[in-house]
Amino acid sequence: MELEVRHLRVLCAIADAGSLHKAARELGMAQPSLSTQLRRIEQLLGGPLFVRDCMGSRPTALGQVVVSRARPVLAEVSALVTETRTAAARAADGSRLRIGATASRAVPGWLSRLRACTSGVEPTLRMDVSANALLRQVTDGRLDLAFVHEVEGSPLRIPDGLCLRVLVEREPQFVTMAAGHPAAAQREVRLADLAHDRWMVDATVDGEWDGVCRALRAEGVEPDLLHGDYLTAYFLAAIGEVVTVSQPTALPARSDLVVRPLHGDPIGVRLLLAARTADELGVAFDELEKAYWDAARQAPVYQDWLARGTAGRSTPTLRAVGA
């Protein structure tokens, strides 16, 4: 038997998991098969790599040496696979700029701007409710860029090696409700005014369900949440069955709906653009910034909120972060 990359993955998985049982589950193997493979690796390398006891499995001195040498090898192999997939995908797509995004009214304007300013490059779009899924697709080379939002209090799982730029550090989330709702007459709505309402939230959106629950409980309101997509939520909100969270750039989908800010801005998100390199962020970020504020200017309630900004309010700001 020769030592292979898959063997190094096994050793690192055991070291990270701290037990053969957990490592086998993460690797999708049966524990007896993993134990057999570990014994063969140990025979090949000439000594025990892990000590097993009631606390689990921990590396021996030899095991620590092997695992420490294995990690950079696995990182290099992963980089090789990613770069090769990216090159192959780009060759197949020709001059396409592959973009992923969570829902935003800025996306259509962004695509139009990119099409106009990047001669010969055709942007393609993949929408997904999961920001984490889109970030993984950038890392894997299946997307070039991902425009995503991160719900406050529910950090995204940012893959190693991704470059990020922050479009908006904290964007407040508003509420959509029936035009006839008692709170609709207010310029901004307190969560306490919605204490007896049911909320419809799409739990497949990373962090959204938890974010709404945290905000309601912080105001002493026990959440009454229904799971559903936001198109359904708008229909139900229009007849007074639910209220639902909405982006500040949102325009009422129908005349019997209104969008209102929440008092104190209890729910916020961070808007991010991700790519594998800083160079890929350049022009795309500039055009996204313009498209976002174009969408903001078209949303009267958001414009009113911005105009009423006070010293105690964290208004949306633009800044770049580490490449």
Secondary structure, 3 states (H helix, E strand, C coil): CCCCHHHHHHHHHHHHHCCHHHHHHHHCCCHHHHHHHHHHHHHHHCCCCEEEECCEEEECHHHHHHHHHHHHHHHHHHHHHHHHHHHHHHHHHCCEEEEEECCCCHHHHHHHHHHHHCCCCEEEEEECCCHHHHHHHHHCCCCCEEEEEEECCCCCCCCCCCEEEEEEEEEECEEEEECCCHHHHCCCECHHHHCCCCEEECCCCCCHHHHHHHHHHHCCCCCCEEECCHHHHHHHHHCCCCEEEECCCCCCCCCCEEEECECCCCCEEEEEEEECCHHHHHHHHHHHHHHHHHHHHCCHHHHHHHHCCCCCCCCCCCEECCC
